[in-house]
Amino acid sequence: MNVSTKVDLAIFLPSLEAGGAERALTRLANHFVEQGLQVDMVLIQACGALLKELSEQVRVVNMEAHSKYACVPKFVRYLRKYRPKALLSSLVLTNLLAVICNRLAGSVTRVVVREASTLSYLRRFAWKKWLEQTLVRTLYPQASAMIAVSQGVANDLINYARLSERMIEVIPNPVITEELLRQTSEKVNHPWVNSNQPPLVLSVGRLVPEKNYELLLRAFAVVRESISA
């Protein structure tokens, strides 16, 4: 990378393994370069299935660190050298590292942390939960802006980290794309979607407590009871 290269936006993630945050930020990176911005995808490890979906115009910066914490020196050097106008991160640990590394670099970069999880639901050992909560409460407000992907996530963050509602902007995930709209017109050859079948509800996500599939199943039970009553 040329030292004189202007970097409008750096996006910081552990990798581009297939996950919700990674997919959303890949789409954003592709969109921003289409608008003429210079975007760096800064990865702790440049690996993952979503790399092939990244536009060739997005520059991949590989920290080549064996762990998230080990990337700190390289990331600080990157911020000092290229001083991107803005830094967007997602996932709680990379959000915390983004704020810390920007402070260590003495950078004027505007840091935006994006929260997509209800942190209070994440399973941790008690001491890790206390540490995470303390760090989020202390460091997230030091970012230039905080984004939550839904009002539910925002409310959870407000309660979990005792943050002011004024600090958080709710911006939903960029899920409605041209590719998605094209796929909606494709025919699906599966017996579940035949015209004589019951309505089909699809939910996609990891089977973990924070996705709260228990609530979804309870909702189905309530609907079933109301129909049969």
HUDA-V459094 format. One record per backbone hydrogen bond with DSSP energy under -0.5 kcal/mol. CO is the residue of the C=O (numbers start at 1). NH is the residue of the N-H. If there is no record, write none. Layout:
co,nh
CO,NH
CO,NH
This chain:
co,nh
2,5
6,8
7,85
8,86
9,40
10,12
10,88
11,13
11,42
12,90
13,44
14,45
16,50
17,19
19,23
20,24
21,25
22,26
23,27
24,28
25,29
26,30
27,31
28,32
29,33
30,34
31,35
32,37
33,36
37,39
38,8
38,9
39,59
40,11
40,42
41,43
41,61
42,13
43,63
44,65
45,47
47,16
48,51
49,52
50,53
50,54
51,54
55,58
57,59
59,41
59,61
60,62
61,43
61,63
67,71
68,71
69,72
71,75
72,76
73,77
74,78
75,79
76,80
77,81
78,82
78,83
79,83
85,110
86,10
87,112
88,12
89,114
91,95
92,96
93,97
94,98
95,99
96,100
97,101
98,102
99,103
100,104
101,105
102,106
102,107
103,106
109,111
110,87
111,113
111,144
111,145
112,89
113,115
113,147
114,91
114,116
115,149
117,119
118,121
118,122
119,122
125,129
126,130
127,131
128,132
129,133
130,134
131,135
132,136
133,137
134,138
135,139
135,140
136,140
139,142
140,143
145,113
146,169
147,115
148,171
150,154
151,155
152,156
153,157
154,158
155,159
156,160
157,161
158,162
158,163
164,167
165,168
167,146
169,148
169,171
173,175
175,177
177,181
178,182
179,183
180,184
181,185
182,185
183,186
187,189
188,190
190,193
191,194
194,197
199,201
206,208
208,211
208,212
209,212
212,215
212,216
213,217
214,218
215,219
216,220
217,221
218,222
219,223
220,224
221,225
222,226
223,227
224,228
225,229
